[in-house]
Amino acid sequence: MQHGKYRFIVGFLAAPLALYAVFVIWPFIQAIYYSFTDWTGLSPDFKMVGFANYQRMFEDEIFWKSLQHSVLFVVLLPLVTLSLALFFAFMINVGGRARKSAAVTGVRGSGFYKIAYFFPQVLSISIVALLFQFAYNPRNGAINSALAAIGLDGFQPSWLGDPDYALWAIMAVLVWSTVGFFVVLFSAGMASIPRDFYEAALLDGANRFTTFFRITLPLLWDTVQSGWIYMGILALGAEAFAVVHIMSVGPGGPDYSTSILPLYIYQSAFRDANAAYATTIGVALLVVTLCFAAVVMRLGRRERLEY
Amino acid sequence: MKTTDTPPAEVTGNRPPAVTKTNGAPPAKQKREGSVLNVFSHGMLVLWAFMVVMPLLWAVMTSFKTDADIFGSPWKLPDSLHFENWSRAWSDAHMSEYFLNTVVVVGFSLVGTLILGSMAAYVLARFTFPGNRFLYFLFIGGMSFPIMLALVPLFFVMQNMSLLNTIPGLVLVYIAYSLPFTVFFLTAFFRTLPTSVAEAAFVDGASHTRTFFQIMLPMAKPGLISVGIFNFLGQWNQYMLPTVLNTDPDRRVLAQGLVELAVNQGYKGDWSGLFAGLVMAMLPVLAAYIIFQRQVVAGLTAGALK
């Protein structure tokens, strides 16, 4: 298959590569370069300023707050989401009581759960954010009215308007919208674990906890690890930006209590007309992302189990 | 996941829990394991299902209520079905335009992504040439970098090319940012296809290009469907890219338009219209998901399991 091979390769790669280079690679390289300039984004003139932007960033209180929130997102969101998803997936697939013909099955209605849990995944994150923004409405939102209905009249927080609750309220929405995807993902992984393993464990008298930690989790580890990275990138990326941008007061408020790095980049570039500084924060976000990936790879390294 | 040799399409989906044909042997121990635990776990499953389905039903219900009812009694059923909310949202609140814009943008982006992505993936998967590995990692590296970092310079790149706030510009950006995952997924897929068919076609005198379009693409159909569903949902639901790069009110896509509608509520106060708009945007995707449930789930999870 040598005839005209290189002409073909070049012909097929040219269009996708050009598009990718112009719209993705080139802006990334430019972004790092701009972080050393004083470019505002409004005028084409700029000059090199060395590390001035970085110096300014390290003294910027809002940056530190945003960084803190982003780190909280990237640590907590995968942990909470994946734990919930693992629990649900385990219940759905192998948590069922022994029935007549099968020693190991899922709970009753597992098919329904898998379909229903997946709903949020197909919805736009902006629709989800708007729905919950409304539900969090302090005076006549669905959540506070429900709290009042079950007798919690005294506990009526203003959720998104309260610096103590706002960030948690937003994180809860991200958990709500992502758990279903991982339930289905882990279910697919669990379905490929041979049933004999569970049956053997049951015969040896293992309970569900032992079964989960000794059989399911080790055999599912690869999937958990890729899910972890996926969720972390999501918590630092477009989805986190969307919920904070749509739901929070300000956005980023109240009192910067919900500001995260992607939002602060956006605001610096397009609200404060300070493009160079925005790219500097972007570089910080890149560092956080790479650190996260490195940590997950390191913590997640285990011997691969063949079965 | 390397450890499975069954394609994910077959292990996912809505099929009844696998039933093993062993002699059963219900262990006596399990009975004792405590019904407390059972009640707790089942309770959690039901609770989560309730928490997922409830907000959606609530939104549908609310879209049929009057503004006064929405605020007065958020949990009460509507007194009568106010369909006028829907027609108001569709025409007055420009939902029809947002729908049309989204359909156009996503339609072109999806086709472009699949064509360009499969071309690049095919070459990277099937041909050895210097720089192959480098290009592959260049493409898939895009999956993990924070897009927001690139968006700041990209805004000005697009401005200089007069592509900012235009539909073609948005389409090109959608394609470019969908390429990393598409190339990653399809490269893995093309590697699994047998080489003999392509070689036979080549021996029979078909050119590389013809072999690709007439032999390989049809063979790659399952992979194209999976990655197509993935990209469709991603592009249909996209919020960040249009928010930054497409600020012209006439060219708003659905996700943006809805948020705009919500922001403007402060002045006009048409909350029932907003809910009608939300549900309108939600239902087609949900309906499509319920119908193509198996394919959607397989398409979305296959990438992570590879």
Interface residues (C-beta under 8 A of the other chain):
Chain A: M1 G4 K5 Y6 F8 I9 G11 F12 L13 A15 P16 L17 L19 Y20 V22 F23 V24 I25 W26 P27 F28 Q30 A31 Y34 G41 L84 F87 F88 M91 I92 N93 G95 G96 R97 A98 R99 K100 S101 A102 A103 V104 T105 G106 V107 S110 G111 F112 Y113 K114 I115 A116 Y117 F118 F119 P120 Q121 V122 L123 S124 I125 S126 I127 A129 L130 L131 F132 Q133 A135 R139 N140 G141 A142 S145 A146 A149 W176 V179 G180 F181 V184 L185 S187 A188 G189 A191 S192 R195 E199 L202 L203 G205 N207 R208 L219 D222 T223 S226 G227 I229 Y230 I233 L236 G237 A238 F241 A242 H245 I246 L261 P262 I265 Y266 A269 F270 A275 A278 T279 G282 V283 L285 L286 T289 A293 R304 L305 E306 Y307
Chain B: M1 K2 T3 T4 T6 P8 V11 T12 N14 R15 P16 P17 A18 V19 T20 K21 T22 G24 A25 P26 P27 K29 Q30 E33 L37 N38 S41 H42 M44 L45 W48 A49 M51 V52 V53 P55 L56 W58 A59 I70 F71 G72 S73 P74 W75 L116 G117 M119 A120 Y122 V123 F127 F129 L135 L138 F139 G142 M143 S144 F145 P146 I147 M148 L149 A150 L151 V152 P153 L154 F155 F156 V157 L172 V173 I175 A176 Y177 L179 P180 V183 A198 E199 F202 S207 H208 T209 F212 L233 W236 N237 Q238 Y239 M240 L241 T243 V244 L254 A255 Q256 L258 V259 A262 L274 L278 A281 M282 V285 L286 A288 Y289 I290 Q293 V296 V297 L300 T301 A304 L305
